[in-house]
Amino acid sequence: ARAEVEEQTGLSDKLKEIAQAKGVTLPSSPDSEMQAMMQRMQSASGAEFDQMYVRESGVNGHEKLDKVMSTVKSQAKDANLKSVAQAAH
């Protein structure tokens, strides 16, 4: 989990840097879907938490990230965004 946090933090930092350079304001908090998932995970413990983490972060989260980054790679005109999408894959 720690390695995953570090990887996603690096990706997030790079996207924030690009957004700032382009004058784009990113959301400052998770959306309602993510907040609900986080609340479910906070109430879980032990094996239940482990299973939920693998399902939500390890599978669902990566599927969402892959879909978004595939779209960025195929449609973005900005070379920096394309580079980030390539690195995320």
N, C-alpha and C positions, 0 to 999 in steps of 0.2 A: 504494500500500500504506500509506503514511504517513497519508493522509486516512482510510482505512478503519480503521486502528488508533485514530485520534483519535475517530472516530464510535462505534466499539464500546466504547472506554474510557468515553466519556460515558454511553452506555447502561448499561454495567456499574456505573458509579458511582451512577447514579440508582437502579438496582435494589438495590444494596447499602444505600443510604440508606433506601429503603422497607422493606427486610427488617429492618434494625436497628431502625427505629421500631416494627415489628410484633413484634420479639423472635424473628425467624426467623434461623437460622444457615444461611448458604449454603455450598456446597462450597468448600474452600480450594484445590483443584487440579483440573485438567481430568480428565474421566473417561477410561477406558482407550481408548475409540475415538478421542478427541481426541489423547491421548498418542501413539497409534500413527501417526496422521496427521502429527503434528508430527515424529516421528522420520523418517518417509518424506521429509518436506520438507527436513529438516536434511541428509539424505544426497544431495539433488538439487542441481544447479547449472545455471546458464545457462538455456537454452531449456526444459530439462526442469523446472526449478524454476518458471519463469514459467507454463508450461502447468498444472502441478500447482496453483499458487496460484490461477489463474483458475478451475480446475475445483472445487477444494476450498473456497475462500473466496468467490470470486465467484459461483459457481452453487450448489453444495451447501449452503454455510453460509447463504446468503441464503434458500434454500428452507426450511431448518430454522427459521430465525428467523421467516420469514413464517408458517409453520404455528403456531409457538408464540404469536406475537403475535396471530394471528387468533383462537386459542382464548382468549387473555386478553381480547381486546376483546369477545368474545361471551359469556364466562362469568364474568369477574371481577366482584365486587361493589365492590371498592375503586376509588375514582375516580382515585387516583394511579397505580395499575397500568394502568387503562384509558388514562390520559393518556400513559404511557410507551409502551404498545402502539401508540397512534395515532401518536406521534412516530416510532417505529421503522419504521412503514410509510411 
